[in-house]
Amino acid sequence: MARGLGELESTIMDRMWAIKQPASVRDVLEHLRKERTLAYTTVMTVMDKLHTKGLLKREPVGRAYIYEAVSSKEAYTADMMRESLAGSGNRAATLVHFLERLTPEEASALEAALQVYPPGGRDS
């Protein structure tokens, strides 16, 4: 199940999604240290939490782990959207409000997505 991310969790996941390959805590830390001061143990703890949340998978390599994103940022965002919709109480009303607020660019993106994946779901 998708869960919201804290600020550092989000920063780390953005990095993992951007590189699209396995990375160690040290790899991520070196990148993050270009913008802020962080301890190795802080990044290690957050990456462990992201693993526990199911967003990162890990493989032991020596005495450390190599982490990799379980899914794409787009798939994670879609899960968050579905979770929000499911918790809204009135899905139809929520969707109407969502559609009312789309920018022209977002509406075009939605139209393009519906051409790729037509209404009616996977079986149509």
Secondary structure by P-SEA (a helix, b strand, c coil): cbbbbcaaaaaaaaaaaaacccccaaaaaaaaaacccccaaaaaaaaaaaaaaccbbbbbcccbbbbbbcccaaaaaaaaaaaaaaacccaaaaaaaaaaaccaaaaaaaaaaaaacccccccc
